[in-house]
Structure formats: C-alpha cells, structure tokens
Amino acid sequence: MDVKFEGLPEQGARIVYVRPVLVADLPEEIRAQAAGLDTLYSVNRPDGARLALVRDRETAFVLARQNDLAPVSAH
C-alpha cells in the first residue's frame, strides 16, 4: 500500500515531540516567568531533551516548523 496521508511527517523528517507541561512542575526561575499560566508546551527531541518551552501548542508547532522540524503531539 503506497498511500500518502496529510499531516504525517515525511520519511527522514527530524521529528520533535510537543507536550503540555504543568508550570508547577518547572523550576522556580521558569515559574516566575510564566506568571498567570498553568500550562506551557515543551518541544522535545526524540531522546527527551527539551529544546524549548512556549506559551501554547500552536506556537510550539510553528516554532518547530520554522526550524525545519516535524512536530508530533505527545501526551
């Protein structure tokens, strides 16, 4: 079967995982910068290393794509 599906990363794409992170679980320095927010979104390499923290899921996906990465939701 050789069917392409819209929205899936292409073969060989550099995948990153986007997942929600509770602000309460982050270090104090980051919590202070996230005043008023309960959740941030992290962009992570497949090995789990965090590349970025951003305000919302949409921004995380845009950031990944702007850096030639293929974002995938992780829960």
PQR file of N, CA, C, O and H, with PARSE charges and radii, in Angstrom:
ATOM      1  N   MET A   1       0.855  -1.170   0.000 -0.4000 1.5000
ATOM      2  CA  MET A   1       0.000   0.000   0.000 -0.0000 2.0000
ATOM      3  C   MET A   1       0.896   1.226   0.000  0.5500 1.7000
ATOM      4  O   MET A   1       1.752   1.374   0.871 -0.5500 1.4000
ATOM      5  N   ASP A   2       0.703   2.089  -0.958 -0.4000 1.5000
ATOM      6  CA  ASP A   2       1.520   3.289  -1.095 -0.0000 2.0000
ATOM      7  C   ASP A   2       0.619   4.516  -1.112  0.5500 1.7000
ATOM      8  O   ASP A   2       0.438   5.162  -2.144 -0.5500 1.4000
ATOM      9  H   ASP A   2       0.007   1.968  -1.666  0.4000 1.0000
ATOM     10  N   VAL A   3       0.045   4.828   0.081 -0.4000 1.5000
ATOM     11  CA  VAL A   3      -0.888   5.934   0.201 -0.0000 2.0000
ATOM     12  C   VAL A   3      -0.274   7.005   1.084  0.5500 1.7000
ATOM     13  O   VAL A   3       0.241   6.708   2.162 -0.5500 1.4000
ATOM     14  H   VAL A   3       0.192   4.303   0.919  0.4000 1.0000
ATOM     15  N   LYS A   4      -0.328   8.271   0.622 -0.4000 1.5000
ATOM     16  CA  LYS A   4       0.169   9.377   1.439 -0.0000 2.0000
ATOM     17  C   LYS A   4      -0.973   9.914   2.280  0.5500 1.7000
ATOM     18  O   LYS A   4      -2.101  10.047   1.803 -0.5500 1.4000
ATOM     19  H   LYS A   4      -0.746   8.513  -0.254  0.4000 1.0000
ATOM     20  N   PHE A   5      -0.675  10.222   3.534 -0.4000 1.5000
ATOM     21  CA  PHE A   5      -1.656  10.789   4.437 -0.0000 2.0000
ATOM     22  C   PHE A   5      -1.253  12.216   4.776  0.5500 1.7000
ATOM     23  O   PHE A   5      -0.097  12.484   5.101 -0.5500 1.4000
ATOM     24  H   PHE A   5       0.241  10.114   3.921  0.4000 1.0000
ATOM     25  N   GLU A   6      -2.201  13.117   4.699 -0.4000 1.5000
ATOM     26  CA  GLU A   6      -1.963  14.518   5.027 -0.0000 2.0000
ATOM     27  C   GLU A   6      -1.606  14.644   6.515  0.5500 1.7000
ATOM     28  O   GLU A   6      -2.196  13.970   7.359 -0.5500 1.4000
ATOM     29  H   GLU A   6      -3.141  12.900   4.435  0.4000 1.0000
ATOM     30  N   GLY A   7      -0.649  15.500   6.822 -0.4000 1.5000
ATOM     31  CA  GLY A   7      -0.334  15.810   8.200 -0.0000 2.0000
ATOM     32  C   GLY A   7       0.695  14.923   8.867  0.5500 1.7000
ATOM     33  O   GLY A   7       1.142  15.227   9.973 -0.5500 1.4000
ATOM     34  H   GLY A   7      -0.170  16.048   6.136  0.4000 1.0000
ATOM     35  N   LEU A   8       1.084  13.834   8.223 -0.4000 1.5000
ATOM     36  CA  LEU A   8       2.106  12.966   8.806 -0.0000 2.0000
ATOM     37  C   LEU A   8       3.487  13.445   8.380  0.5500 1.7000
ATOM     38  O   LEU A   8       3.662  13.919   7.257 -0.5500 1.4000
ATOM     39  H   LEU A   8       0.721  13.587   7.325  0.4000 1.0000
ATOM     40  N   PRO A   9       4.486  13.323   9.287 -0.5600 1.5000
ATOM     41  CA  PRO A   9       5.838  13.729   8.894  0.2800 2.0000
ATOM     42  C   PRO A   9       6.353  12.870   7.744  0.5500 1.7000
ATOM     43  O   PRO A   9       6.060  11.676   7.665 -0.5500 1.4000
ATOM     44  N   GLU A  10       7.120  13.491   6.857 -0.4000 1.5000
ATOM     45  CA  GLU A  10       7.705  12.749   5.755 -0.0000 2.0000
ATOM     46  C   GLU A  10       8.813  11.841   6.260  0.5500 1.7000
ATOM     47  O   GLU A  10       9.409  12.098   7.306 -0.5500 1.4000
ATOM     48  H   GLU A  10       7.358  14.460   6.921  0.4000 1.0000
ATOM     49  N   GLN A  11       9.085  10.787   5.519 -0.4000 1.5000
ATOM     50  CA  GLN A  11      10.161   9.873   5.883 -0.0000 2.0000
ATOM     51  C   GLN A  11      11.477  10.641   5.930  0.5500 1.7000
ATOM     52  O   GLN A  11      11.786  11.411   5.019 -0.5500 1.4000
ATOM     53  H   GLN A  11       8.601  10.578   4.669  0.4000 1.0000
ATOM     54  N   GLY A  12      12.238  10.435   6.972 -0.4000 1.5000
ATOM     55  CA  GLY A  12      13.510  11.120   7.123 -0.0000 2.0000
ATOM     56  C   GLY A  12      13.391  12.477   7.801  0.5500 1.7000
ATOM     57  O   GLY A  12      14.396  13.152   8.022 -0.5500 1.4000
ATOM     58  H   GLY A  12      11.987   9.810   7.712  0.4000 1.0000
ATOM     59  N   ALA A  13      12.162  12.882   8.133 -0.4000 1.5000
ATOM     60  CA  ALA A  13      11.963  14.171   8.795 -0.0000 2.0000
ATOM     61  C   ALA A  13      12.546  14.129  10.208  0.5500 1.7000
ATOM     62  O   ALA A  13      12.566  13.084  10.858 -0.5500 1.4000
ATOM     63  H   ALA A  13      11.345  12.333   7.954  0.4000 1.0000
ATOM     64  N   ARG A  14      13.011  15.269  10.656 -0.4000 1.5000
ATOM     65  CA  ARG A  14      13.540  15.381  12.023 -0.0000 2.0000
ATOM     66  C   ARG A  14      12.363  15.645  12.947  0.5500 1.7000
ATOM     67  O   ARG A  14      11.868  16.769  13.031 -0.5500 1.4000
ATOM     68  H   ARG A  14      12.996  16.117  10.127  0.4000 1.0000
ATOM     69  N   ILE A  15      11.921  14.611  13.633 -0.4000 1.5000
ATOM     70  CA  ILE A  15      10.726  14.682  14.469 -0.0000 2.0000
ATOM     71  C   ILE A  15      11.062  15.271  15.831  0.5500 1.7000
ATOM     72  O   ILE A  15      12.097  14.963  16.423 -0.5500 1.4000
ATOM     73  H   ILE A  15      12.323  13.698  13.564  0.4000 1.0000
ATOM     74  N   VAL A  16      10.162  16.129  16.318 -0.4000 1.5000
ATOM     75  CA  VAL A  16      10.198  16.611  17.689 -0.0000 2.0000
ATOM     76  C   VAL A  16       8.813  16.376  18.281  0.5500 1.7000
ATOM     77  O   VAL A  16       7.816  16.327  17.561 -0.5500 1.4000
ATOM     78  H   VAL A  16       9.322  16.379  15.837  0.4000 1.0000
ATOM     79  N   TYR A  17       8.769  16.233  19.585 -0.4000 1.5000
ATOM     80  CA  TYR A  17       7.518  15.956  20.276 -0.0000 2.0000
ATOM     81  C   TYR A  17       7.072  17.187  21.054  0.5500 1.7000
ATOM     82  O   TYR A  17       7.869  17.809  21.756 -0.5500 1.4000
ATOM     83  H   TYR A  17       9.579  16.273  20.170  0.4000 1.0000
ATOM     84  N   VAL A  18       5.799  17.532  20.925 -0.4000 1.5000
ATOM     85  CA  VAL A  18       5.212  18.665  21.624 -0.0000 2.0000
ATOM     86  C   VAL A  18       4.295  18.103  22.702  0.5500 1.7000
ATOM     87  O   VAL A  18       3.425  17.275  22.429 -0.5500 1.4000
ATOM     88  H   VAL A  18       5.152  17.026  20.354  0.4000 1.0000
ATOM     89  N   ARG A  19       4.505  18.567  23.932 -0.4000 1.5000
ATOM     90  CA  ARG A  19       3.666  18.064  25.009 -0.0000 2.0000
ATOM     91  C   ARG A  19       3.409  19.150  26.044  0.5500 1.7000
ATOM     92  O   ARG A  19       4.230  20.050  26.223 -0.5500 1.4000
ATOM     93  H   ARG A  19       5.212  19.239  24.154  0.4000 1.0000
ATOM     94  N   PRO A  20       2.269  19.065  26.724 -0.5600 1.5000
ATOM     95  CA  PRO A  20       1.972  20.042  27.773  0.2800 2.0000
ATOM     96  C   PRO A  20       2.815  19.760  29.017  0.5500 1.7000
ATOM     97  O   PRO A  20       3.115  18.610  29.336 -0.5500 1.4000
ATOM     98  N   VAL A  21       3.189  20.843  29.711 -0.4000 1.5000
ATOM     99  CA  VAL A  21       3.968  20.742  30.942 -0.0000 2.0000
ATOM    100  C   VAL A  21       3.308  21.660  31.969  0.5500 1.7000
ATOM    101  O   VAL A  21       3.064  22.833  31.688 -0.5500 1.4000
ATOM    102  H   VAL A  21       2.946  21.777  29.451  0.4000 1.0000
ATOM    103  N   LEU A  22       3.024  21.134  33.145 -0.4000 1.5000
ATOM    104  CA  LEU A  22       2.467  21.971  34.203 -0.0000 2.0000
ATOM    105  C   LEU A  22       3.522  22.944  34.705  0.5500 1.7000
ATOM    106  O   LEU A  22       4.646  22.545  35.010 -0.5500 1.4000
ATOM    107  H   LEU A  22       3.223  20.181  33.373  0.4000 1.0000
ATOM    108  N   VAL A  23       3.164  24.205  34.789 -0.4000 1.5000
ATOM    109  CA  VAL A  23       4.095  25.218  35.271 -0.0000 2.0000
ATOM    110  C   VAL A  23       4.552  24.870  36.685  0.5500 1.7000
ATOM    111  O   VAL A  23       5.706  25.116  37.034 -0.5500 1.4000
ATOM    112  H   VAL A  23       2.251  24.529  34.541  0.4000 1.0000
ATOM    113  N   ALA A  24       3.677  24.306  37.497 -0.4000 1.5000
ATOM    114  CA  ALA A  24       4.014  23.938  38.877 -0.0000 2.0000
ATOM    115  C   ALA A  24       5.146  22.912  38.947  0.5500 1.7000
ATOM    116  O   ALA A  24       5.820  22.806  39.971 -0.5500 1.4000
ATOM    117  H   ALA A  24       2.739  24.106  37.214  0.4000 1.0000
ATOM    118  N   ASP A  25       5.360  22.155  37.865 -0.4000 1.5000
ATOM    119  CA  ASP A  25       6.414  21.133  37.844 -0.0000 2.0000
ATOM    120  C   ASP A  25       7.767  21.676  37.373  0.5500 1.7000
ATOM    121  O   ASP A  25       8.750  20.937  37.327 -0.5500 1.4000
ATOM    122  H   ASP A  25       4.812  22.241  37.033  0.4000 1.0000
ATOM    123  N   LEU A  26       7.815  22.950  37.030 -0.4000 1.5000
ATOM    124  CA  LEU A  26       9.037  23.545  36.491 -0.0000 2.0000
ATOM    125  C   LEU A  26       9.835  24.237  37.597  0.5500 1.7000
ATOM    126  O   LEU A  26       9.283  24.549  38.652 -0.5500 1.4000
ATOM    127  H   LEU A  26       7.016  23.550  37.067  0.4000 1.0000
ATOM    128  N   PRO A  27      11.129  24.480  37.366 -0.5600 1.5000
ATOM    129  CA  PRO A  27      11.942  25.190  38.358  0.2800 2.0000
ATOM    130  C   PRO A  27      11.387  26.596  38.645  0.5500 1.7000
ATOM    131  O   PRO A  27      10.727  27.192  37.794 -0.5500 1.4000
ATOM    132  N   GLU A  28      11.655  27.110  39.831 -0.4000 1.5000
ATOM    133  CA  GLU A  28      11.140  28.407  40.274 -0.0000 2.0000
ATOM    134  C   GLU A  28      11.447  29.532  39.281  0.5500 1.7000
ATOM    135  O   GLU A  28      10.596  30.386  39.030 -0.5500 1.4000
ATOM    136  H   GLU A  28      12.191  26.626  40.523  0.4000 1.0000
ATOM    137  N   GLU A  29      12.636  29.535  38.725 -0.4000 1.5000
ATOM    138  CA  GLU A  29      13.034  30.581  37.779 -0.0000 2.0000
ATOM    139  C   GLU A  29      12.084  30.637  36.575  0.5500 1.7000
ATOM    140  O   GLU A  29      11.719  31.717  36.111 -0.5500 1.4000
ATOM    141  H   GLU A  29      13.327  28.841  38.929  0.4000 1.0000
ATOM    142  N   ILE A  30      11.704  29.494  36.092 -0.4000 1.5000
ATOM    143  CA  ILE A  30      10.789  29.439  34.940 -0.0000 2.0000
ATOM    144  C   ILE A  30       9.359  29.756  35.379  0.5500 1.7000
ATOM    145  O   ILE A  30       8.626  30.435  34.660 -0.5500 1.4000
ATOM    146  H   ILE A  30      12.000  28.617  36.469  0.4000 1.0000
ATOM    147  N   ARG A  31       8.962  29.267  36.552 -0.4000 1.5000
ATOM    148  CA  ARG A  31       7.611  29.571  37.058 -0.0000 2.0000
ATOM    149  C   ARG A  31       7.413  31.079  37.172  0.5500 1.7000
ATOM    150  O   ARG A  31       6.333  31.582  36.860 -0.5500 1.4000
ATOM    151  H   ARG A  31       9.557  28.716  37.136  0.4000 1.0000
ATOM    152  N   ALA A  32       8.434  31.805  37.612 -0.4000 1.5000
ATOM    153  CA  ALA A  32       8.329  33.257  37.761 -0.0000 2.0000
ATOM    154  C   ALA A  32       8.083  33.933  36.408  0.5500 1.7000
ATOM    155  O   ALA A  32       7.381  34.941  36.336 -0.5500 1.4000
ATOM    156  H   ALA A  32       9.311  31.396  37.866  0.4000 1.0000
ATOM    157  N   GLN A  33       8.652  33.386  35.355 -0.4000 1.5000
ATOM    158  CA  GLN A  33       8.487  33.965  34.016 -0.0000 2.0000
ATOM    159  C   GLN A  33       7.147  33.585  33.385  0.5500 1.7000
ATOM    160  O   GLN A  33       6.721  34.206  32.411 -0.5500 1.4000
ATOM    161  H   GLN A  33       9.222  32.567  35.413  0.4000 1.0000
ATOM    162  N   ALA A  34       6.488  32.576  33.933 -0.4000 1.5000
ATOM    163  CA  ALA A  34       5.224  32.086  33.383 -0.0000 2.0000
ATOM    164  C   ALA A  34       4.043  32.529  34.243  0.5500 1.7000
ATOM    165  O   ALA A  34       3.020  31.847  34.297 -0.5500 1.4000
ATOM    166  H   ALA A  34       6.833  32.071  34.724  0.4000 1.0000
ATOM    167  N   ALA A  35       4.183  33.646  34.899 -0.4000 1.5000
ATOM    168  CA  ALA A  35       3.144  34.140  35.799 -0.0000 2.0000
ATOM    169  C   ALA A  35       1.780  34.150  35.112  0.5500 1.7000
ATOM    170  O   ALA A  35       1.639  34.644  33.993 -0.5500 1.4000
ATOM    171  H   ALA A  35       5.014  34.200  34.855  0.4000 1.0000
ATOM    172  N   GLY A  36       0.786  33.602  35.794 -0.4000 1.5000
ATOM    173  CA  GLY A  36      -0.575  33.590  35.273 -0.0000 2.0000
ATOM    174  C   GLY A  36      -0.910  32.400  34.398  0.5500 1.7000
ATOM    175  O   GLY A  36      -2.069  32.227  34.020 -0.5500 1.4000
ATOM    176  H   GLY A  36       0.900  33.201  36.703  0.4000 1.0000
ATOM    177  N   LEU A  37       0.076  31.569  34.062 -0.4000 1.5000
ATOM    178  CA  LEU A  37      -0.176  30.394  33.220 -0.0000 2.0000
ATOM    179  C   LEU A  37      -0.121  29.128  34.069  0.5500 1.7000
ATOM    180  O   LEU A  37       0.683  29.032  34.996 -0.5500 1.4000
ATOM    181  H   LEU A  37       1.018  31.709  34.368  0.4000 1.0000
ATOM    182  N   ASP A  38      -0.960  28.173  33.757 -0.4000 1.5000
ATOM    183  CA  ASP A  38      -0.935  26.885  34.445 -0.0000 2.0000
ATOM    184  C   ASP A  38      -0.150  25.847  33.655  0.5500 1.7000
ATOM    185  O   ASP A  38       0.429  24.923  34.227 -0.5500 1.4000
ATOM    186  H   ASP A  38      -1.613  28.251  33.004  0.4000 1.0000
ATOM    187  N   THR A  39      -0.136  26.010  32.320 -0.4000 1.5000
ATOM    188  CA  THR A  39       0.490  25.028  31.438 -0.0000 2.0000
ATOM    189  C   THR A  39       1.325  25.744  30.380  0.5500 1.7000
ATOM    190  O   THR A  39       0.921  26.772  29.837 -0.5500 1.4000
ATOM    191  H   THR A  39      -0.606  26.760  31.855  0.4000 1.0000
ATOM    192  N   LEU A  40       2.489  25.182  30.103 -0.4000 1.5000
ATOM    193  CA  LEU A  40       3.317  25.589  28.971 -0.0000 2.0000
ATOM    194  C   LEU A  40       3.436  24.376  28.057  0.5500 1.7000
ATOM    195  O   LEU A  40       3.011  23.281  28.426 -0.5500 1.4000
ATOM    196  H   LEU A  40       2.817  24.347  30.545  0.4000 1.0000
ATOM    197  N   TYR A  41       3.998  24.554  26.893 -0.4000 1.5000
ATOM    198  CA  TYR A  41       4.212  23.441  25.963 -0.0000 2.0000
ATOM    199  C   TYR A  41       5.701  23.325  25.677  0.5500 1.7000
ATOM    200  O   TYR A  41       6.375  24.311  25.382 -0.5500 1.4000
ATOM    201  H   TYR A  41       4.343  25.443  26.594  0.4000 1.0000
ATOM    202  N   SER A  42       6.194  22.099  25.770 -0.4000 1.5000
ATOM    203  CA  SER A  42       7.610  21.866  25.507 -0.0000 2.0000
ATOM    204  C   SER A  42       7.785  21.219  24.143  0.5500 1.7000
ATOM    205  O   SER A  42       6.942  20.446  23.687 -0.5500 1.4000
ATOM    206  H   SER A  42       5.646  21.297  26.010  0.4000 1.0000
ATOM    207  N   VAL A  43       8.896  21.552  23.504 -0.4000 1.5000
ATOM    208  CA  VAL A  43       9.309  20.937  22.239 -0.0000 2.0000
ATOM    209  C   VAL A  43      10.522  20.085  22.600  0.5500 1.7000
ATOM    210  O   VAL A  43      11.532  20.598  23.081 -0.5500 1.4000
ATOM    211  H   VAL A  43       9.580  22.180  23.873  0.4000 1.0000
ATOM    212  N   ASN A  44      10.409  18.762  22.360 -0.4000 1.5000
ATOM    213  CA  ASN A  44      11.439  17.827  22.800 -0.0000 2.0000
ATOM    214  C   ASN A  44      11.993  16.985  21.667  0.5500 1.7000
ATOM    215  O   ASN A  44      11.269  16.602  20.748 -0.5500 1.4000
ATOM    216  H   ASN A  44       9.588  18.345  21.969  0.4000 1.0000
ATOM    217  N   ARG A  45      13.289  16.702  21.743 -0.4000 1.5000
ATOM    218  CA  ARG A  45      13.899  15.753  20.808 -0.0000 2.0000
ATOM    219  C   ARG A  45      13.389  14.356  21.141  0.5500 1.7000
ATOM    220  O   ARG A  45      12.844  14.143  22.224 -0.5500 1.4000
ATOM    221  H   ARG A  45      13.877  17.013  22.490  0.4000 1.0000
ATOM    222  N   PRO A  46      13.558  13.401  20.226 -0.5600 1.5000
ATOM    223  CA  PRO A  46      13.120  12.030  20.498  0.2800 2.0000
ATOM    224  C   PRO A  46      13.776  11.414  21.742  0.5500 1.7000
ATOM    225  O   PRO A  46      13.199  10.518  22.357 -0.5500 1.4000
ATOM    226  N   ASP A  47      14.972  11.880  22.117 -0.4000 1.5000
ATOM    227  CA  ASP A  47      15.618  11.340  23.313 -0.0000 2.0000
ATOM    228  C   ASP A  47      15.100  11.990  24.595  0.5500 1.7000
ATOM    229  O   ASP A  47      15.564  11.667  25.689 -0.5500 1.4000
ATOM    230  H   ASP A  47      15.442  12.608  21.617  0.4000 1.0000
ATOM    231  N   GLY A  48      14.130  12.914  24.461 -0.4000 1.5000
ATOM    232  CA  GLY A  48      13.504  13.538  25.615 -0.0000 2.0000
ATOM    233  C   GLY A  48      14.091  14.886  25.997  0.5500 1.7000
ATOM    234  O   GLY A  48      13.525  15.579  26.843 -0.5500 1.4000
ATOM    235  H   GLY A  48      13.753  13.176  23.573  0.4000 1.0000
ATOM    236  N   ALA A  49      15.206  15.278  25.400 -0.4000 1.5000
ATOM    237  CA  ALA A  49      15.819  16.565  25.727 -0.0000 2.0000
ATOM    238  C   ALA A  49      14.894  17.704  25.313  0.5500 1.7000
ATOM    239  O   ALA A  49      14.401  17.738  24.185 -0.5500 1.4000
ATOM    240  H   ALA A  49      15.665  14.716  24.713  0.4000 1.0000
ATOM    241  N   ARG A  50      14.666  18.624  26.225 -0.4000 1.5000
ATOM    242  CA  ARG A  50      13.779  19.754  25.962 -0.0000 2.0000
ATOM    243  C   ARG A  50      14.529  20.810  25.163  0.5500 1.7000
ATOM    244  O   ARG A  50      15.606  21.256  25.557 -0.5500 1.4000
ATOM    245  H   ARG A  50      15.066  18.596  27.141  0.4000 1.0000
ATOM    246  N   LEU A  51      13.945  21.203  24.034 -0.4000 1.5000
ATOM    247  CA  LEU A  51      14.537  22.225  23.184 -0.0000 2.0000
ATOM    248  C   LEU A  51      13.960  23.605  23.465  0.5500 1.7000
ATOM    249  O   LEU A  51      14.660  24.612  23.350 -0.5500 1.4000
ATOM    250  H   LEU A  51      13.070  20.840  23.714  0.4000 1.0000
ATOM    251  N   ALA A  52      12.673  23.653  23.836 -0.4000 1.5000
ATOM    252  CA  ALA A  52      12.030  24.951  24.056 -0.0000 2.0000
ATOM    253  C   ALA A  52      10.785  24.780  24.915  0.5500 1.7000
ATOM    254  O   ALA A  52      10.183  23.707  24.973 -0.5500 1.4000
ATOM    255  H   ALA A  52      12.105  22.835  23.930  0.4000 1.0000
ATOM    256  N   LEU A  53      10.420  25.867  25.578 -0.4000 1.5000
ATOM    257  CA  LEU A  53       9.144  25.983  26.285 -0.0000 2.0000
ATOM    258  C   LEU A  53       8.435  27.198  25.715  0.5500 1.7000
ATOM    259  O   LEU A  53       9.029  28.270  25.594 -0.5500 1.4000
ATOM    260  H   LEU A  53      10.908  26.739  25.531  0.4000 1.0000
ATOM    261  N   VAL A  54       7.167  27.035  25.366 -0.4000 1.5000
ATOM    262  CA  VAL A  54       6.405  28.144  24.805 -0.0000 2.0000
ATOM    263  C   VAL A  54       5.021  28.215  25.437  0.5500 1.7000
ATOM    264  O   VAL A  54       4.588  27.297  26.134 -0.5500 1.4000
ATOM    265  H   VAL A  54       6.684  26.164  25.464  0.4000 1.0000
ATOM    266  N   ARG A  55       4.345  29.314  25.182 -0.4000 1.5000
ATOM    267  CA  ARG A  55       3.059  29.614  25.817 -0.0000 2.0000
ATOM    268  C   ARG A  55       1.928  28.653  25.419  0.5500 1.7000
ATOM    269  O   ARG A  55       1.117  28.277  26.265 -0.5500 1.4000
ATOM    270  H   ARG A  55       4.696  30.060  24.616  0.4000 1.0000
ATOM    271  N   ASP A  56       1.868  28.254  24.141 -0.4000 1.5000
ATOM    272  CA  ASP A  56       0.741  27.421  23.712 -0.0000 2.0000
ATOM    273  C   ASP A  56       1.165  26.404  22.656  0.5500 1.7000
ATOM    274  O   ASP A  56       2.263  26.470  22.103 -0.5500 1.4000
ATOM    275  H   ASP A  56       2.527  28.560  23.454  0.4000 1.0000
ATOM    276  N   ARG A  57       0.267  25.473  22.401 -0.4000 1.5000
ATOM    277  CA  ARG A  57       0.555  24.365  21.479 -0.0000 2.0000
ATOM    278  C   ARG A  57       0.797  24.870  20.055  0.5500 1.7000
ATOM    279  O   ARG A  57       1.709  24.402  19.374 -0.5500 1.4000
ATOM    280  H   ARG A  57      -0.624  25.420  22.851  0.4000 1.0000
ATOM    281  N   GLU A  58      -0.009  25.809  19.617 -0.4000 1.5000
ATOM    282  CA  GLU A  58       0.133  26.338  18.259 -0.0000 2.0000
ATOM    283  C   GLU A  58       1.520  26.961  18.062  0.5500 1.7000
ATOM    284  O   GLU A  58       2.155  26.751  17.028 -0.5500 1.4000
ATOM    285  H   GLU A  58      -0.750  26.189  20.171  0.4000 1.0000
ATOM    286  N   THR A  59       1.980  27.714  19.039 -0.4000 1.5000
ATOM    287  CA  THR A  59       3.307  28.323  18.958 -0.0000 2.0000
ATOM    288  C   THR A  59       4.395  27.261  18.906  0.5500 1.7000
ATOM    289  O   THR A  59       5.386  27.421  18.193 -0.5500 1.4000
ATOM    290  H   THR A  59       1.464  27.885  19.879  0.4000 1.0000
ATOM    291  N   ALA A  60       4.218  26.179  19.654 -0.4000 1.5000
ATOM    292  CA  ALA A  60       5.202  25.086  19.648 -0.0000 2.0000
ATOM    293  C   ALA A  60       5.316  24.470  18.258  0.5500 1.7000
ATOM    294  O   ALA A  60       6.419  24.183  17.791 -0.5500 1.4000
ATOM    295  H   ALA A  60       3.414  26.049  20.233  0.4000 1.0000
ATOM    296  N   PHE A  61       4.170  24.265  17.594 -0.4000 1.5000
ATOM    297  CA  PHE A  61       4.191  23.685  16.250 -0.0000 2.0000
ATOM    298  C   PHE A  61       4.816  24.643  15.237  0.5500 1.7000
ATOM    299  O   PHE A  61       5.589  24.225  14.375 -0.5500 1.4000
ATOM    300  H   PHE A  61       3.275  24.498  17.973  0.4000 1.0000
ATOM    301  N   VAL A  62       4.477  25.928  15.345 -0.4000 1.5000
ATOM    302  CA  VAL A  62       5.048  26.926  14.435 -0.0000 2.0000
ATOM    303  C   VAL A  62       6.557  27.006  14.625  0.5500 1.7000
ATOM    304  O   VAL A  62       7.308  27.029  13.650 -0.5500 1.4000
ATOM    305  H   VAL A  62       3.849  26.268  16.045  0.4000 1.0000
ATOM    306  N   LEU A  63       7.001  27.050  15.878 -0.4000 1.5000
ATOM    307  CA  LEU A  63       8.432  27.108  16.181 -0.0000 2.0000
ATOM    308  C   LEU A  63       9.178  25.920  15.581  0.5500 1.7000
ATOM    309  O   LEU A  63      10.239  26.084  14.978 -0.5500 1.4000
ATOM    310  H   LEU A  63       6.391  27.032  16.670  0.4000 1.0000
ATOM    311  N   ALA A  64       8.620  24.731  15.751 -0.4000 1.5000
ATOM    312  CA  ALA A  64       9.258  23.527  15.209 -0.0000 2.0000
ATOM    313  C   ALA A  64       9.367  23.609  13.687  0.5500 1.7000
ATOM    314  O   ALA A  64      10.430  23.353  13.121 -0.5500 1.4000
ATOM    315  H   ALA A  64       7.758  24.598  16.241  0.4000 1.0000
ATOM    316  N   ARG A  65       8.281  23.961  13.042 -0.4000 1.5000
ATOM    317  CA  ARG A  65       8.287  24.020  11.570 -0.0000 2.0000
ATOM    318  C   ARG A  65       9.220  25.100  11.041  0.5500 1.7000
ATOM    319  O   ARG A  65       9.845  24.920   9.995 -0.5500 1.4000
ATOM    320  H   ARG A  65       7.418  24.169  13.502  0.4000 1.0000
ATOM    321  N   GLN A  66       9.322  26.220  11.753 -0.4000 1.5000
ATOM    322  CA  GLN A  66      10.235  27.283  11.336 -0.0000 2.0000
ATOM    323  C   GLN A  66      11.690  26.834  11.395  0.5500 1.7000
ATOM    324  O   GLN A  66      12.559  27.416  10.747 -0.5500 1.4000
ATOM    325  H   GLN A  66       8.814  26.366  12.603  0.4000 1.0000
ATOM    326  N   ASN A  67      11.943  25.791  12.180 -0.4000 1.5000
ATOM    327  CA  ASN A  67      13.298  25.263  12.318 -0.0000 2.0000
ATOM    328  C   ASN A  67      13.472  23.936  11.585  0.5500 1.7000
ATOM    329  O   ASN A  67      14.346  23.135  11.918 -0.5500 1.4000
ATOM    330  H   ASN A  67      11.237  25.318  12.707  0.4000 1.0000
ATOM    331  N   ASP A  68      12.615  23.718  10.572 -0.4000 1.5000
ATOM    332  CA  ASP A  68      12.683  22.525   9.715 -0.0000 2.0000
ATOM    333  C   ASP A  68      12.569  21.231  10.501  0.5500 1.7000
ATOM    334  O   ASP A  68      13.234  20.241  10.195 -0.5500 1.4000
ATOM    335  H   ASP A  68      11.905  24.368  10.301  0.4000 1.0000
ATOM    336  N   LEU A  69      11.719  21.253  11.518 -0.4000 1.5000
ATOM    337  CA  LEU A  69      11.451  20.061  12.319 -0.0000 2.0000
ATOM    338  C   LEU A  69      10.010  19.630  12.081  0.5500 1.7000
ATOM    339  O   LEU A  69       9.176  20.439  11.675 -0.5500 1.4000
ATOM    340  H   LEU A  69      11.179  22.057  11.767  0.4000 1.0000
ATOM    341  N   ALA A  70       9.720  18.373  12.331 -0.4000 1.5000
ATOM    342  CA  ALA A  70       8.377  17.837  12.141 -0.0000 2.0000
ATOM    343  C   ALA A  70       7.749  17.585  13.511  0.5500 1.7000
ATOM    344  O   ALA A  70       8.068  16.586  14.156 -0.5500 1.4000
ATOM    345  H   ALA A  70      10.397  17.716  12.661  0.4000 1.0000
ATOM    346  N   PRO A  71       6.857  18.480  13.970 -0.5600 1.5000
ATOM    347  CA  PRO A  71       6.264  18.323  15.295  0.2800 2.0000
ATOM    348  C   PRO A  71       5.171  17.250  15.334  0.5500 1.7000
ATOM    349  O   PRO A  71       4.385  17.097  14.399 -0.5500 1.4000
ATOM    350  N   VAL A  72       5.152  16.515  16.451 -0.4000 1.5000
ATOM    351  CA  VAL A  72       4.164  15.475  16.692 -0.0000 2.0000
ATOM    352  C   VAL A  72       3.683  15.650  18.126  0.5500 1.7000
ATOM    353  O   VAL A  72       4.493  15.876  19.025 -0.5500 1.4000
ATOM    354  H   VAL A  72       5.790  16.639  17.210  0.4000 1.0000
ATOM    355  N   SER A  73       2.374  15.550  18.353 -0.4000 1.5000
ATOM    356  CA  SER A  73       1.846  15.663  19.718 -0.0000 2.0000
ATOM    357  C   SER A  73       2.221  14.447  20.544  0.5500 1.7000
ATOM    358  O   SER A  73       2.155  13.311  20.074 -0.5500 1.4000
ATOM    359  H   SER A  73       1.716  15.367  17.623  0.4000 1.0000
ATOM    360  N   ALA A  74       2.613  14.702  21.775 -0.4000 1.5000
ATOM    361  CA  ALA A  74       2.869  13.635  22.746 -0.0000 2.0000
ATOM    362  C   ALA A  74       2.076  13.985  23.995  0.5500 1.7000
ATOM    363  O   ALA A  74       1.963  15.155  24.360 -0.5500 1.4000
ATOM    364  H   ALA A  74       2.667  15.624  22.157  0.4000 1.0000
ATOM    365  N   HIS A  75       1.531  12.970  24.646 -0.4000 1.5000
ATOM    366  CA  HIS A  75       0.685  13.239  25.816 -0.0000 2.0000
ATOM    367  C   HIS A  75       1.386  12.855  27.076  0.5500 1.7000
ATOM    368  O   HIS A  75       0.830  13.009  28.164 -0.5500 1.4000
ATOM    369  H   HIS A  75       1.623  12.019  24.350  0.4000 1.0000
TER
END
